[in-house]
Each structure stands twice: as structure tokens, then as C-alpha cells.
Amino acid sequence: MHFTLEELGLVDADPEESFDNLTSLATELIGVPVAHISIADLEKDRIYYKSQVGHPPELVDLRQLPMGMTYCQHVYLTRAPVIVTDAYKHPLLIGTPALSPEQPLAYLGIPIEAPSGEVLGGLCMMQPDKRLWTDDEIARATKIAGCVSDVVRLKAAMLTSERLRREQQEFTYAISHDLKSPANTIGMILEEINEDRDKLCADNQILVDEGLETVARMGRHVEDVLTYSRTVGAKEDFAQVDLNTILNDVLRNLKADILATSAQIECDPLPTIYGLQNQLLMLFQNLIANAIKFQKPNTVPQVKVSVETQNGMHTIKVSDNGIGIRPEDQSQVFGLFSRLNLRETYGGTGIGLSLCKRVAENHQAAIMIESNGISGSTFALQFAEKVDG
């Protein structure tokens, strides 16, 4: 994807530590009093200084010069390193308005690149006296310029990821709407037919019932896809989250299922972790809902939420006495729309555990399964006491 200089934050934007650190590193490793990261802005015919060390106060505030007044223009125009021992004798610089007794005589400029390979400007170093730049100094400068290009690539990758996230979310909403509309129409037609159920033969009654169940299942699929998209794609800030509050909310949300199955839920006191509240709610709600749903016939569901803390890690386990997951099937359960059981026996869309895995990844947490496929399952989550949000 292509991004403008403004979108990348390379012009008319606040200084950034990642760039400033590299500029400072250049002054130290190359041994020069002045260094900057210059960006060629053709639309405004200027060189913009994204980062600078050693500039006079008036240029520090201005952060830009007309392109024709700078040595840096030549790095952009030639797409190659510009190595100057004596500015008064260098053919590229003859006639440059900035060339005066007050201007530096020695200059070294190395191109920096966009992800596409396009030259954006340069990492430039200078000093007031003549200097014969050594091969080692040029090599060091080239490596630092490569690091600057890497920072630009990282910024572009983050913008690409955000743009794709938005596009995926918009696509999901659009396709879900397109699926819901015909499903709702079919459902309304079937409901009208069902109102005259007495006039239908037994076979047609079965067909209507199957049609209504199919429409309802389509609706659940669409809603689960929307929930998945909203949960994993939502913009939310990391904060301290009390997991006891999360569990209380989950139990309230699942109250009907708990009452219908007489499920017994036991919860240890849980820690407060650094995370995303809405995503953590969906994570634990899916795990506990599954523990209730996948019960053995004629068995009261028993669910235990426990925690162990050691070495800066919280291991939270959700255990049940359900049907279990065979070891050979455990690698499949986190796949989107993955189903290991007959729909007629255990309903659902196969999205829940995929969502759980995404939420765990967003929290830099591990999620594991412990089950022999006979006597229940345990889902173990390992959270650091603090993660980088």
C-alpha cells in the first residue's frame, strides 16, 4: 500500500524518539557535530527535517528549508550517497545558495527508502571543516540509514495493518448484512406458511421446521461472525482489569444456561491483570459457555475456575466434567468454524474457541488444552502480570 509523507508522520509531525535516537547515534559513531534525517517534500518544494542534532536554534524551530538551498536535495535527486570532502570543490554543490563561509564544508548523505524502494530523503551528517570520509565511516552511516528505512517500513506496516483491519471489518459488516436480509425474508415466508400448519401434510411440516431451524442457524452464524469481528478488531486501550468482575459479568450473562442445566460453577479469587476488558469478557464467557454446553448425557455440568501464580505468570484454568476433547483433535479446535461434534447434538457455529485464541494472542497469553477425551477438559491460560499493550 502507498502512504503519503503526512500519513507516515514524516512531515509536519512531532519529533519521534525512534528517529531521534538514530540521529544521535550517527553523531556519536561518525563523530560529527551535526546530523539530521531529511525528507524531500516535492509538493511544497522543501526539505523537512524529521530529526535533527546540532542545528542552529532558528532551524530547530523552523524544521525545514527550501529544497534548492540544501545539500540534502542531491541525495534525493541522485538516489545515491553524496560524499563531500570540500563543498567548494564538489561539482554537485557549486551554485548552491546555501554555500557560504558559514556553511559546512564536509557533508555525508545516505539515502533512506520507503517500503517500495522509493528514496524519501537522507540521513545526512556534516561538519564545518574539510574531511575525508573513510570507508568505515561511510559503512556505519549506511547501516544507520538502513535502520531509519526500517523504522519507516515499520510505520508503513502498522498503517497497512490498521487499514486492512478497517477494510476487513467493513467487509464483514457488509457481507453479514447481505446474508441477513435474504435469511430474514426466507424466515418470514416460512413463518407465514407455518401459521397454516394444520393445512400441511406431515412431510411439509417437517420441511418447514427444518427450514426455520436453518434460518435460525444462519442468523446465529452471522451474529457470531460479527461478534468475532467486533471483538478482535475493536480499538480498546489496555488497562488494569479485575477478572473477578469479569467472571461476575459472565455468570450474569449465562444465567439462563446455568439455570437450564443446573450447572455448578466454582470460582477461585482471580487476579487483576493488564488487558482489554471487552475481549477478556468474551474469552471467559466462551470458555464457560462451552463447559456448560458440552456436557455428558444425564450429567450436571460442573465448572471450576482456578488460578496459580508463580514467576510473574498467572495460570488460569477453566475445567469441566464434560465430554472432553480427544488428544488427536485438540489441534483443530481453535480453527475458525471448527466443529468436532454433530450439530444436532451440540449446537453452535464453531467460532467461539477461535475467538478465544485471538484474544489470548492479543494479550500475549498462551492457551492450552488438557483432556484425555473421556473425563472432561481443562483450558489453561497463561497471562503475564503485565503485558505490553
KAJO-V294599 format. One record per residue. N is the residue number from 1. PHI is phi in degrees with one decimal (999 if undefined). Layout:
# KAJO-V294599
n phi
N PHI
N PHI
This chain:
# KAJO-V294599
n phi
1 999
2 -99.6
3 -128.1
4 -75.9
5 -59.8
6 -65.5
7 -63.3
8 -79.1
9 71.9
10 -92.9
11 -133.8
12 49.8
13 -138.7
14 -64.6
15 -58.8
16 -126.4
17 -59.1
18 -61.1
19 -77.1
20 -61.7
21 -62.9
22 -71.4
23 -64.6
24 -63.6
25 -61.5
26 -63.2
27 -63.1
28 -76.2
29 -75.6
30 -91.9
31 74.4
32 -127.0
33 -81.8
34 -131.3
35 -151.8
36 -155.9
37 -104.3
38 -103.9
39 -117.2
40 -84.2
41 -105.8
42 -66.8
43 -60.3
44 -108.4
45 49.1
46 -145.2
47 -105.2
48 -105.7
49 -94.3
50 -67.7
51 -146.6
52 -154.5
53 -135.0
54 86.7
55 -74.1
56 -64.5
57 -53.2
58 -65.8
59 -79.4
60 -58.5
61 -73.9
62 -73.4
63 63.4
64 -162.1
65 -143.1
66 -56.5
67 -56.7
68 -67.1
69 -93.7
70 -113.3
71 -71.2
72 -63.8
73 -56.2
74 -72.9
75 -64.7
76 -69.6
77 -69.7
78 -88.7
79 55.0
80 -151.1
81 -59.1
82 -115.1
83 -118.5
84 -124.3
85 -87.0
86 -139.3
87 -59.0
88 -70.4
89 -111.5
90 -87.7
91 -61.4
92 -67.7
93 -95.2
94 -62.3
95 93.7
96 -68.7
97 -57.1
98 -74.3
99 -74.5
100 -153.3
101 -57.4
102 -82.7
103 -84.3
104 -65.1
105 -95.1
106 -105.3
107 -146.4
108 -135.4
109 -124.4
110 -116.5
111 -62.2
112 -116.1
113 -123.6
114 -80.1
115 -55.8
116 -75.6
117 95.8
118 -67.1
119 -75.5
120 -98.7
121 164.8
122 -156.6
123 -92.4
124 -121.9
125 -130.0
126 -154.5
127 -151.2
128 -74.4
129 -107.5
130 -60.8
131 -155.2
132 -93.0
133 -71.9
134 -83.2
135 -60.0
136 -66.1
137 -65.4
138 -65.0
139 -65.0
140 -63.4
141 -61.8
142 -64.6
143 -65.8
144 -66.6
145 -61.1
146 -62.4
147 -66.0
148 -61.2
149 -60.9
150 -64.5
151 -63.7
152 -62.3
153 -62.1
154 -63.8
155 -61.7
156 -65.6
157 -64.6
158 -66.7
159 -65.4
160 -62.2
161 -60.3
162 -66.3
163 -65.6
164 -65.4
165 -61.1
166 -65.1
167 -64.2
168 -63.7
169 -65.5
170 -63.4
171 -63.9
172 -61.1
173 -63.4
174 -65.9
175 -68.9
176 -66.1
177 -63.2
178 -65.2
179 -80.1
180 -68.7
181 -61.2
182 -65.9
183 -63.3
184 -64.2
185 -63.5
186 -61.1
187 -61.6
188 -63.3
189 -62.9
190 -65.3
191 -64.2
192 -63.7
193 -63.2
194 -67.8
195 -63.8
196 -104.6
197 -55.6
198 -62.0
199 -86.0
200 -92.5
201 -74.6
202 -59.1
203 -62.9
204 -70.0
205 -62.2
206 -63.9
207 -62.6
208 -63.6
209 -61.0
210 -65.8
211 -64.0
212 -64.1
213 -66.4
214 -63.9
215 -62.5
216 -62.5
217 -66.5
218 -60.1
219 -62.0
220 -65.9
221 -59.0
222 -62.2
223 -64.2
224 -68.1
225 -62.9
226 -63.6
227 -61.6
228 -58.9
229 -63.2
230 -65.7
231 -70.9
232 -80.1
233 -107.5
234 -70.2
235 -86.7
236 -148.1
237 -89.3
238 -66.0
239 -156.2
240 -69.3
241 -123.6
242 -80.6
243 -69.7
244 -65.4
245 -64.6
246 -58.7
247 -63.8
248 -62.2
249 -64.4
250 -61.0
251 -65.2
252 -66.2
253 -64.7
254 -100.6
255 -55.9
256 -63.1
257 -65.7
258 -64.4
259 -67.6
260 -65.4
261 -106.5
262 58.8
263 -61.5
264 -106.3
265 -113.8
266 -121.6
267 -128.4
268 -72.9
269 -59.2
270 -107.2
271 -81.0
272 -97.1
273 -124.6
274 -90.9
275 -167.8
276 -108.8
277 -58.1
278 -64.0
279 -68.6
280 -65.2
281 -60.5
282 -64.4
283 -59.9
284 -72.4
285 -65.8
286 -66.8
287 -64.9
288 -73.6
289 -61.6
290 -65.2
291 -61.5
292 -75.5
293 -69.6
294 -87.1
295 -94.1
296 -74.7
297 -57.3
298 59.3
299 -128.5
300 -78.3
301 -62.5
302 -123.1
303 -124.4
304 -123.7
305 -110.0
306 -126.7
307 -144.7
308 -129.6
309 -125.4
310 -160.6
311 54.4
312 74.6
313 -122.2
314 -100.3
315 -104.8
316 -106.7
317 -116.7
318 -114.3
319 -111.8
320 -142.1
321 -110.0
322 -81.8
323 -76.4
324 78.4
325 -130.5
326 -61.1
327 -52.1
328 -71.3
329 -98.9
330 -67.2
331 -74.0
332 -94.6
333 -67.9
334 -90.0
335 -73.5
336 -63.4
337 66.7
338 -71.9
339 -135.2
340 -108.1
341 -125.5
342 -64.1
343 -60.5
344 -64.8
345 -89.5
346 -130.9
347 -71.4
348 130.0
349 -112.7
350 79.7
351 -102.7
352 -54.7
353 -72.9
354 -63.5
355 -63.2
356 -58.5
357 -63.9
358 -63.8
359 -63.5
360 -60.1
361 -61.4
362 -63.3
363 -104.0
364 53.7
365 -108.7
366 -92.7
367 -127.3
368 -133.5
369 -116.9
370 -121.8
371 -166.1
372 -98.6
373 81.7
374 -127.2
375 -113.8
376 82.2
377 -137.2
378 -129.8
379 -102.0
380 -108.7
381 -117.1
382 -112.5
383 -110.2
384 -71.1
385 -61.0
386 -147.8
387 -115.6
388 -83.9
389 -89.4
